[in-house]
Amino acid sequence: QVQLVESGGGLVQSGGSLRHSCAANGYTFSSHTMNWYRQPEGKDREFVASISASGGSSNYADSVRGRFSVSRENAKNTLYLQMNSLKPDDTAVYFCNVHILRGDARGNHWGQGTQVTVSS
């Protein structure tokens, strides 16, 4: 059974930093692209960042590029999101995600979500 367990959310002032972690198990973590999404209250879930299976490439939403950094430690089955220069518009519930296309673990899997609140 795929499990994605997040930690690291919280309350921070504008301009501050936070680091999210996502611990994965139940599948071969090192074989899959991992994603971060967020959902502001009352709005749709939106893409934030992704990182390839090896960690060699990453992509970011325009709204976070240059401020957020996604990374992974395959030896620890853990995904990270470093968020710097936070703005009130970054306030949202943040989710880690993996989409597995084949095998017993196939499906679109989500973490439980962690709240990030940025005060002005």
Backbone as CSV, one residue per row, in Angstrom:
resi,resn,N_x,N_y,N_z,CA_x,CA_y,CA_z,C_x,C_y,C_z
1,GLN,0.848,-1.196,0.000,0.000,0.000,0.000,0.882,1.242,0.000
2,VAL,0.632,2.140,-0.944,1.414,3.365,-1.039,1.030,4.316,0.094
3,GLN,2.044,4.836,0.770,1.825,5.848,1.814,2.765,7.015,1.578
4,LEU,2.202,8.211,1.638,2.969,9.452,1.548,2.636,10.262,2.788
5,VAL,3.627,10.465,3.643,3.398,11.145,4.919,4.204,12.437,4.950
6,GLU,3.499,13.538,5.050,4.130,14.846,4.985,4.359,15.434,6.369
7,SER,5.340,16.320,6.424,5.588,17.088,7.635,6.224,18.410,7.246
8,GLY,6.155,19.391,8.155,6.891,20.621,7.935,6.076,21.858,7.678
9,GLY,4.767,21.774,7.643,3.972,22.979,7.431,3.993,23.874,8.660
10,GLY,3.278,24.999,8.586,3.208,25.871,9.744,2.880,27.295,9.384
11,LEU,3.064,28.170,10.356,2.792,29.594,10.206,4.116,30.339,10.124
12,VAL,4.226,31.227,9.141,5.463,31.981,8.949,5.123,33.384,8.456
13,GLN,5.972,34.326,8.773,5.767,35.693,8.292,6.221,35.826,6.843
14,SER,5.657,36.799,6.177,6.045,37.086,4.801,7.561,37.308,4.714
15,GLY,8.177,36.665,3.725,9.627,36.727,3.571,10.367,35.597,4.233
16,GLY,9.664,34.814,5.033,10.274,33.714,5.754,10.424,32.463,4.907
17,SER,10.886,31.392,5.567,11.149,30.120,4.891,10.535,28.957,5.659
18,LEU,10.215,27.911,4.911,9.761,26.647,5.495,10.293,25.514,4.631
19,ARG,10.425,24.344,5.244,10.821,23.160,4.497,9.829,22.037,4.742
20,HIS,9.262,21.542,3.643,8.368,20.390,3.704,9.153,19.117,3.463
21,SER,8.691,18.026,4.097,9.207,16.705,3.801,8.051,15.776,3.481
22,CYS,8.325,14.750,2.687,7.312,13.743,2.349,8.007,12.387,2.372
23,ALA,7.666,11.560,3.340,8.246,10.214,3.465,7.354,9.221,2.739
24,ALA,7.957,8.458,1.840,7.202,7.543,0.991,7.522,6.090,1.310
25,ASN,6.519,5.240,1.187,6.757,3.797,1.263,5.638,3.068,0.531
26,GLY,5.870,1.781,0.275,4.891,0.960,-0.416,5.125,0.841,-1.905
27,TYR,6.189,1.490,-2.406,6.524,1.387,-3.826,8.006,1.733,-3.979
28,THR,8.528,1.561,-5.177,9.941,1.857,-5.428,10.111,3.353,-5.660
29,PHE,10.409,4.051,-4.594,10.477,5.520,-4.618,11.425,6.019,-5.701
30,SER,12.565,5.391,-5.845,13.607,5.873,-6.750,13.268,5.701,-8.223
31,SER,12.127,5.079,-8.522,11.750,4.839,-9.915,10.732,5.830,-10.459
32,HIS,10.285,6.775,-9.637,9.150,7.609,-10.031,9.388,9.097,-9.826
33,THR,8.913,9.879,-10.819,8.826,11.322,-10.638,7.916,11.632,-9.460
34,MET,8.303,12.629,-8.687,7.502,13.069,-7.553,7.074,14.516,-7.766
35,ASN,5.911,14.830,-7.219,5.318,16.157,-7.436,4.886,16.793,-6.120
36,TRP,4.862,18.118,-6.141,4.228,18.904,-5.080,3.082,19.700,-5.699
37,TYR,1.940,19.710,-5.027,0.790,20.520,-5.395,0.373,21.328,-4.163
38,ARG,-0.459,22.320,-4.402,-1.037,23.074,-3.289,-2.468,23.464,-3.615
39,GLN,-3.237,23.698,-2.564,-4.635,24.078,-2.741,-4.979,25.191,-1.775
40,PRO,-5.073,26.424,-2.282,-5.533,27.527,-1.426,-6.994,27.307,-1.057
41,GLU,-7.404,27.841,0.052,-8.771,27.664,0.507,-9.752,28.185,-0.533
42,GLY,-10.722,27.364,-0.899,-11.743,27.776,-1.845,-11.323,27.748,-3.303
43,LYS,-10.114,27.265,-3.566,-9.615,27.245,-4.942,-9.232,25.822,-5.351
44,ASP,-8.941,25.628,-6.637,-8.545,24.325,-7.143,-7.101,24.004,-6.752
45,ARG,-6.814,22.728,-6.717,-5.443,22.281,-6.476,-4.581,22.656,-7.678
46,GLU,-3.353,23.121,-7.412,-2.487,23.561,-8.497,-1.087,22.972,-8.362
47,PHE,-0.449,22.786,-9.496,0.905,22.249,-9.542,1.895,23.244,-8.970
48,VAL,2.861,22.737,-8.198,3.920,23.584,-7.643,5.275,23.220,-8.232
49,ALA,5.634,21.926,-8.145,6.962,21.519,-8.600,6.992,20.018,-8.808
50,SER,7.932,19.573,-9.635,8.157,18.143,-9.812,9.655,17.875,-9.917
51,ILE,10.024,16.634,-9.645,11.425,16.230,-9.739,11.481,14.820,-10.316
52,SER,12.422,14.608,-11.221,12.545,13.310,-11.879,12.986,12.229,-10.897
53,ALA,12.888,10.984,-11.342,13.190,9.847,-10.475,14.620,9.905,-9.929
54,SER,15.546,10.314,-10.758,16.943,10.379,-10.325,17.270,11.661,-9.574
55,GLY,16.380,12.627,-9.681,16.645,13.937,-9.089,17.413,14.861,-10.007
56,GLY,17.664,14.429,-11.227,18.484,15.205,-12.131,17.795,16.358,-12.814
57,SER,16.474,16.363,-12.810,15.753,17.476,-13.418,14.524,17.813,-12.599
58,SER,14.120,19.068,-12.685,12.966,19.541,-11.930,12.223,20.606,-12.723
59,ASN,10.966,20.793,-12.375,10.131,21.808,-13.002,9.357,22.553,-11.928
60,TYR,9.041,23.821,-12.220,8.353,24.649,-11.252,7.243,25.448,-11.907
61,ALA,6.212,25.718,-11.137,5.210,26.684,-11.557,5.855,28.066,-11.600
62,ASP,5.373,28.899,-12.526,5.943,30.250,-12.652,5.854,31.021,-11.337
63,SER,4.804,30.785,-10.594,4.566,31.550,-9.374,5.583,31.263,-8.270
64,VAL,6.315,30.138,-8.367,7.258,29.779,-7.297,8.701,29.684,-7.789
65,ARG,8.885,29.728,-9.093,10.243,29.558,-9.646,11.180,30.621,-9.093
66,GLY,12.346,30.199,-8.667,13.328,31.104,-8.082,13.187,31.266,-6.575
67,ARG,12.072,30.825,-6.007,11.855,30.915,-4.556,11.784,29.546,-3.903
68,PHE,11.227,28.567,-4.605,11.069,27.210,-4.076,12.081,26.284,-4.741
69,SER,12.472,25.239,-4.004,13.406,24.258,-4.540,12.968,22.859,-4.119
70,VAL,12.799,21.970,-5.097,12.397,20.596,-4.826,13.638,19.706,-4.888
71,SER,13.722,18.742,-3.975,14.846,17.803,-3.945,14.363,16.468,-3.393
72,ARG,15.225,15.482,-3.478,14.865,14.153,-2.977,16.115,13.412,-2.513
73,GLU,15.904,12.502,-1.561,16.947,11.577,-1.107,16.415,10.164,-1.328
74,ASN,16.808,9.555,-2.421,16.279,8.231,-2.752,16.683,7.182,-1.721
75,ALA,17.828,7.343,-1.098,18.259,6.380,-0.079,17.356,6.417,1.157
76,LYS,16.666,7.546,1.340,15.771,7.699,2.501,14.303,7.707,2.101
77,ASN,14.020,7.495,0.808,12.625,7.514,0.330,11.902,8.794,0.743
78,THR,12.597,9.922,0.609,12.046,11.181,1.097,12.158,12.281,0.044
79,LEU,11.081,13.042,-0.064,10.962,14.187,-0.969,10.936,15.455,-0.128
80,TYR,11.517,16.542,-0.659,11.564,17.809,0.076,11.071,18.954,-0.785
81,LEU,10.583,19.988,-0.126,10.278,21.248,-0.792,10.767,22.374,0.113
82,GLN,11.797,23.056,-0.315,12.309,24.209,0.412,11.619,25.457,-0.140
83,MET,10.965,26.194,0.729,10.200,27.366,0.320,10.821,28.603,0.960
84,ASN,11.332,29.500,0.131,11.953,30.733,0.605,11.174,31.948,0.109
85,SER,11.441,33.081,0.701,10.791,34.336,0.307,9.278,34.158,0.206
86,LEU,8.708,33.561,1.215,7.284,33.245,1.177,6.426,34.506,1.161
87,LYS,5.300,34.386,0.469,4.345,35.486,0.315,2.984,35.023,0.842
88,PRO,2.113,35.961,1.194,0.765,35.555,1.631,0.043,34.702,0.585
89,ASP,0.317,34.940,-0.706,-0.323,34.138,-1.767,0.124,32.686,-1.757
90,ASP,1.178,32.360,-1.022,1.619,30.971,-0.904,0.818,30.190,0.138
91,THR,-0.057,30.879,0.857,-0.888,30.213,1.847,-1.770,29.166,1.186
92,ALA,-1.667,27.930,1.650,-2.389,26.807,1.036,-2.111,25.535,1.820
93,VAL,-2.853,24.502,1.486,-2.503,23.152,1.926,-1.604,22.542,0.846
94,TYR,-0.473,22.022,1.251,0.507,21.466,0.322,0.469,19.942,0.367
95,PHE,0.513,19.335,-0.831,0.412,17.889,-0.974,1.593,17.347,-1.782
96,CYS,2.158,16.234,-1.359,3.064,15.507,-2.236,2.259,14.461,-3.003
97,ASN,2.785,14.088,-4.152,2.014,13.257,-5.078,2.932,12.377,-5.910
98,VAL,2.465,11.167,-6.184,3.141,10.303,-7.147,2.068,9.629,-8.001
99,HIS,2.323,9.573,-9.304,1.419,8.917,-10.233,2.132,7.686,-10.779
100,ILE,1.654,6.515,-10.374,2.282,5.256,-10.757,1.427,4.593,-11.821
101,LEU,2.023,4.329,-12.985,1.249,3.876,-14.136,1.054,2.365,-14.182
102,ARG,1.970,1.605,-13.599,1.913,0.154,-13.757,2.176,-0.545,-12.438
103,GLY,1.738,-1.802,-12.379,2.034,-2.635,-11.227,0.985,-2.552,-10.148
104,ASP,1.246,-3.269,-9.089,0.272,-3.352,-7.998,0.028,-2.005,-7.322
105,ALA,1.001,-1.114,-7.392,0.865,0.179,-6.731,0.329,1.267,-7.659
106,ARG,-0.150,0.879,-8.833,-0.576,1.907,-9.797,-1.729,2.730,-9.241
107,GLY,-1.695,4.019,-9.663,-2.716,4.941,-9.219,-2.109,6.315,-8.987
108,ASN,-2.947,7.259,-8.679,-2.520,8.626,-8.389,-2.621,8.819,-6.871
109,HIS,-1.476,8.888,-6.211,-1.430,8.841,-4.752,-1.061,10.195,-4.172
110,TRP,-1.686,10.548,-3.056,-1.506,11.855,-2.409,-1.139,11.706,-0.946
111,GLY,-0.340,12.627,-0.470,-0.117,12.748,0.956,-1.337,13.335,1.629
112,GLN,-1.267,13.452,2.960,-2.443,13.917,3.715,-2.608,15.430,3.634
113,GLY,-1.570,16.119,3.196,-1.614,17.572,3.104,-1.162,18.243,4.391
114,THR,-0.407,19.333,4.235,0.011,20.115,5.405,-0.258,21.595,5.138
115,GLN,-0.744,22.271,6.131,-1.128,23.679,5.982,0.094,24.573,6.100
116,VAL,0.205,25.495,5.158,1.190,26.568,5.235,0.424,27.886,5.240
117,THR,0.681,28.698,6.244,0.039,30.001,6.347,1.113,31.075,6.420
118,VAL,1.050,32.031,5.499,2.026,33.114,5.447,1.312,34.408,5.808
119,SER,1.738,35.002,6.891,1.111,36.249,7.351,1.834,37.454,6.760
120,SER,1.071,38.495,6.507,1.662,39.707,5.895,2.211,40.648,6.952
